[in-house]
């Protein structure tokens, strides 16, 4: 995501993956009581998608995972912005202004390379409270703060200093030199990576599982299943995730490549990208979140959750099928122990 052309292709794919599923959903639900729930069909569950991708093709190129991860990041930003813009009833402009000032202050501190985690945490909490008071959903603050946290490769000067301090510790291993060596080594790693290491266990193993357990529950009674089978809400979500999402992602990628605005690694082939596009239809956590914001009727909520679960399972199966068919035609990574076919150029040629 460092260069414009490298980011343009996954960004265009994510944009297509946001717009097309919403159109599929509205084609069935426009004018109905669930029309405002179009946001359910646009989101991709990043963690589940990458997990399924790892199960489907452990020897697939890392470039595909990187492409899909960049796509999912842009997709998440778009979904959170949709929540902030379209699922907010009233806005307190004064509180929103305070939040913008706090974010601007953090941006200025980032520019002067001031990194003190407790300070950022306090300002982040204040910003969250301000956005909450403004009426905009505060999930947008998490995205904004995440984008502000710096990420970079270790600098050579810091690495040399860490080596020097480490040698001093080896020559005379005192507690003071141990603390100094640890502080210098930690300072060489970007704040983004340090925060990821500290937060990821809590988010992956506590916060997200609790959220899913609290929001994914749906009673699969004969009444809810029969209602979902004939519900335009359920089918709109399924079509958006299973059909609209891969079409939007594939078309967005093609447009970026065709116009020359974006690029992808030459080792990637259309069979791999189409399989990844199908997997991007796995929508779970954000889709469940939007469900609670967009709907109030319990029966509609149950129908939406059934649509999310059904669509996500079908998206995973369709992705597996595309990878399987692509593998038989040389567009997928070879199974374990078999040689890879030589890559063939797949970009559009004038």
C-alpha angles and dihedrals in degrees: 000000000000097000131051097234093047090052097039096072098052090038092054089045090051092048090053089046090055100045104039097052090050089053091050090050094048091047087070101029108032109132093012129114091260096048091110091061093076089114090072092070099050104064131094123207101227099195096047093044093053091044092054090045090054090051093047099048118009090171096049114121117274087230089073092053091047091050092050092045091053088047091051092050092054089042091054091049090051092048093049091048089051089053091049095046105035105027098052119100103190133010127211102209095196093055090044090052090052090052091050091050091051091050090048089053091053090048090053091050090050090052092054090044096243107160119178111146097204090053092050090047093053094046090045091054091048090049090050091052091048093051091046090053090047092063094243112121107262094222086090088068091062091055093046093049091046091055091049095055108098122241123189142140116267111277119241094235091054091047091051090049091049090052091049094049090045091054090051089053091050090052093048112011101200125156091246093054090045091056091046093049091049093048093050093047092049092047090057091063117080118255089241093061093043092052091046091055091048099043104034097076091053095044096042101041104027116018101040095042091049090049092050093046091049097046110026097066115117130164108240096205125151088256096054094041094050091046091049092048090062098031119117087204092059094044092045090057093045093049092045093052100036102035109013098046098054092042092051094046094046094046092046091051092047093050092050091051096041094052092044093237093118140030138195130199113285091235092068118093132197092251090060094044093048090051090050090047090056091049090052086072089075101110119172126129100033090039090054089047093053090047091062091048099044103040135050103172110095094217092051090048090053091049091049093050091049088051091050094049093044094045093047093051092047091047090053091048093047090050090052090049093051091049090048094050092043090052092055089052096045097258096109135061114278118255117259112295096017124105121252118248112242111267116258122210109253105175116117113270122210 
